[in-house]
Amino acid sequence: MTSTPEPDARLIGAHDVALAALHEITPASTVGPPAGYLLEDDGSVSLRFENRLSGYPGWYWTVTLARVEDAEPTVLELELLPNDGALLAPEWVPWAERLAEYRAHQVELAEQAAAEAAEAGTVEASDDDDDDLDDDDDLDDDDLDDDDLDDDDLDDDDDDDDDDVTESRVLHAGDLDGVDIDELDDSITHADVSESDEEE
């Protein structure tokens, strides 16, 4: 069985070495006070420092140190790592998968819009059919009324024609527009009539 080695006190206390390495990659204003350490399986020690970068709450600057025999501590790795409960970015999804999901969603929206349009068209068509039926009923009634009116008008016209014929027989039997020709003034001569005709 393997046991976890005891942490090296010189590595735990090498804050100056760790800070010097951090200041090479980030401004000193972004590094806060020490926040403990982690003992790695290989015996190295990861010193943690609070992070003051905006947008990274719960993250820590981590500097992993190691020492060989009697040598001075040396820096193995520098990282900005999240602590438990830190704000993390969403899981990375390849662009091809995101594009496929987007296209599938667009197809779904188009099908939904087509279904709604078809449903609206069906309802509108039904309403139009009902209106057409009502119009047909109204038209039939109007046609019947017109037929009745036409028959009555024809009867009235026939009566009027009969009256006109009778009246014309009475008025124009030897008269002109109800005026007795024989009663015209004898002073009107044929010459005057001719001149009037020529003037007309």
RODRENDO-256363 format. One record per residue (C-alpha): y, x, z; residue in three letters. Coordinates in steps of 0.5 Angstrom, whole numbers. Example, Ala and Ser with C-alpha at 12.3 -4.5 7.8 and 13.67 -1.06 7.14 Angstrom:
% RODRENDO-256363
KEDREN       v       u       w   type
KEDREN      -9      25      16    Ala
KEDREN      -2      27      14    Ser
//
This chain:
% RODRENDO-256363
KEDREN       v       u       w   type
KEDREN       0       0       0    Met
KEDREN       7       2      -2    Thr
KEDREN      13       1       3    Ser
KEDREN      20       1       2    Thr
KEDREN      23       8       4    Pro
KEDREN      28       8       9    Glu
KEDREN      35       8       6    Pro
KEDREN      39      15       5    Asp
KEDREN      45      15      10    Ala
KEDREN      49      19       6    Arg
KEDREN      48      14       0    Leu
KEDREN      50       9       4    Ile
KEDREN      57      12       6    Gly
KEDREN      58      15      -1    Ala
KEDREN      64      10      -2    His
KEDREN      69      15      -4    Asp
KEDREN      64      17     -10    Val
KEDREN      63      10     -12    Ala
KEDREN      70       8     -12    Leu
KEDREN      72      14     -16    Ala
KEDREN      67      12     -21    Ala
KEDREN      69       4     -21    Leu
KEDREN      77       7     -22    His
KEDREN      74      10     -29    Glu
KEDREN      72       3     -32    Ile
KEDREN      77      -2     -28    Thr
KEDREN      84      -2     -25    Pro
KEDREN      84       0     -17    Ala
KEDREN      87      -7     -16    Ser
KEDREN      81     -11     -18    Thr
KEDREN      77      -7     -13    Val
KEDREN      76     -10      -6    Gly
KEDREN      74      -7       0    Pro
KEDREN      66      -6       1    Pro
KEDREN      61     -12       2    Ala
KEDREN      55      -9       4    Gly
KEDREN      49      -5       0    Tyr
KEDREN      42      -7      -3    Leu
KEDREN      36      -2      -2    Leu
KEDREN      33      -1      -9    Glu
KEDREN      25       0      -9    Asp
KEDREN      26       7     -12    Asp
KEDREN      30       9      -6    Gly
KEDREN      37       8      -9    Ser
KEDREN      42       5      -6    Val
KEDREN      47       0      -9    Ser
KEDREN      54      -1      -6    Leu
KEDREN      58      -7      -7    Arg
KEDREN      65      -8      -7    Phe
KEDREN      69     -15      -7    Glu
KEDREN      72     -17     -14    Asn
KEDREN      79     -19     -15    Arg
KEDREN      78     -20     -22    Leu
KEDREN      81     -27     -24    Ser
KEDREN      75     -32     -27    Gly
KEDREN      69     -29     -23    Tyr
KEDREN      69     -32     -16    Pro
KEDREN      63     -30     -12    Gly
KEDREN      62     -23     -16    Trp
KEDREN      61     -16     -14    Tyr
KEDREN      62      -9     -16    Trp
KEDREN      56      -6     -16    Thr
KEDREN      55       2     -16    Val
KEDREN      48       4     -16    Thr
KEDREN      47      11     -12    Leu
KEDREN      42      16     -12    Ala
KEDREN      40      23      -9    Arg
KEDREN      35      28     -11    Val
KEDREN      33      33      -5    Glu
KEDREN      39      36      -2    Asp
KEDREN      44      35      -8    Ala
KEDREN      50      31      -7    Glu
KEDREN      50      23      -9    Pro
KEDREN      51      22     -16    Thr
KEDREN      52      15     -20    Val
KEDREN      47      12     -24    Leu
KEDREN      50       5     -26    Glu
KEDREN      56       1     -25    Leu
KEDREN      56      -7     -26    Glu
KEDREN      59     -13     -24    Leu
KEDREN      54     -18     -22    Leu
KEDREN      54     -25     -19    Pro
KEDREN      52     -26     -12    Asn
KEDREN      48     -33     -10    Asp
KEDREN      52     -39     -12    Gly
KEDREN      57     -35     -16    Ala
KEDREN      60     -38     -22    Leu
KEDREN      56     -37     -28    Leu
KEDREN      57     -38     -36    Ala
KEDREN      52     -43     -39    Pro
KEDREN      45     -40     -42    Glu
KEDREN      46     -37     -49    Trp
KEDREN      44     -41     -54    Val
KEDREN      43     -38     -61    Pro
KEDREN      48     -41     -67    Trp
KEDREN      42     -43     -71    Ala
KEDREN      40     -48     -66    Glu
KEDREN      47     -50     -64    Arg
KEDREN      48     -52     -71    Leu
KEDREN      42     -56     -72    Ala
KEDREN      44     -60     -66    Glu
KEDREN      51     -61     -69    Tyr
KEDREN      48     -63     -75    Arg
KEDREN      43     -68     -72    Ala
KEDREN      48     -71     -68    His
KEDREN      53     -72     -74    Gln
KEDREN      47     -75     -78    Val
KEDREN      46     -80     -72    Glu
KEDREN      53     -82     -72    Leu
KEDREN      53     -84     -79    Ala
KEDREN      47     -88     -78    Glu
KEDREN      50     -92     -72    Gln
KEDREN      56     -93     -76    Ala
KEDREN      52     -95     -82    Ala
KEDREN      48    -100     -78    Ala
KEDREN      54    -103     -75    Glu
KEDREN      57    -104     -82    Ala
KEDREN      51    -107     -84    Ala
KEDREN      51    -112     -78    Glu
KEDREN      58    -113     -79    Ala
KEDREN      57    -115     -87    Gly
KEDREN      52    -120     -85    Thr
KEDREN      56    -124     -80    Val
KEDREN      62    -124     -85    Glu
KEDREN      57    -126     -91    Ala
KEDREN      54    -132     -86    Ser
KEDREN      61    -134     -85    Asp
KEDREN      63    -134     -92    Asp
KEDREN      57    -138     -94    Asp
KEDREN      59    -143     -89    Asp
KEDREN      66    -143     -91    Asp
KEDREN      63    -144     -98    Asp
KEDREN      59    -150     -96    Leu
KEDREN      65    -153     -93    Asp
KEDREN      69    -152     -99    Asp
KEDREN      63    -155    -103    Asp
KEDREN      63    -161     -99    Asp
KEDREN      71    -162     -99    Asp
KEDREN      70    -161    -107    Leu
KEDREN      65    -167    -108    Asp
KEDREN      70    -171    -104    Asp
KEDREN      76    -170    -108    Asp
KEDREN      72    -171    -114    Asp
KEDREN      69    -177    -112    Leu
KEDREN      77    -179    -110    Asp
KEDREN      79    -177    -117    Asp
KEDREN      73    -181    -120    Asp
KEDREN      75    -187    -117    Asp
KEDREN      83    -186    -118    Leu
KEDREN      81    -184    -126    Asp
KEDREN      77    -191    -126    Asp
KEDREN      83    -195    -123    Asp
KEDREN      88    -191    -127    Asp
KEDREN      84    -193    -133    Leu
KEDREN      84    -200    -131    Asp
KEDREN      91    -200    -130    Asp
KEDREN      92    -197    -136    Asp
KEDREN      88    -202    -140    Asp
KEDREN      92    -207    -137    Asp
KEDREN      99    -204    -138    Asp
KEDREN      97    -203    -146    Asp
KEDREN      95    -210    -146    Asp
KEDREN     102    -212    -143    Asp
KEDREN     105    -207    -148    Asp
KEDREN     102    -210    -154    Val
KEDREN     103    -217    -152    Thr
KEDREN     110    -215    -150    Glu
KEDREN     111    -212    -157    Ser
KEDREN     109    -218    -160    Arg
KEDREN     114    -222    -157    Val
KEDREN     120    -217    -157    Leu
KEDREN     119    -215    -164    His
KEDREN     117    -222    -168    Ala
KEDREN     123    -222    -172    Gly
KEDREN     127    -218    -167    Asp
KEDREN     129    -211    -166    Leu
KEDREN     129    -208    -159    Asp
KEDREN     130    -215    -157    Gly
KEDREN     136    -216    -161    Val
KEDREN     136    -222    -166    Asp
KEDREN     138    -219    -173    Ile
KEDREN     140    -225    -175    Asp
KEDREN     146    -225    -170    Glu
KEDREN     149    -219    -172    Leu
KEDREN     156    -219    -174    Asp
KEDREN     156    -221    -181    Asp
KEDREN     162    -216    -182    Ser
KEDREN     158    -210    -183    Ile
KEDREN     157    -209    -190    Thr
KEDREN     151    -205    -194    His
KEDREN     156    -199    -195    Ala
KEDREN     158    -198    -188    Asp
KEDREN     150    -198    -186    Val
KEDREN     150    -193    -192    Ser
KEDREN     155    -188    -189    Glu
KEDREN     152    -189    -182    Ser
KEDREN     146    -186    -185    Asp
KEDREN     149    -181    -189    Glu
KEDREN     153    -178    -183    Glu
KEDREN     146    -178    -179    Glu
//
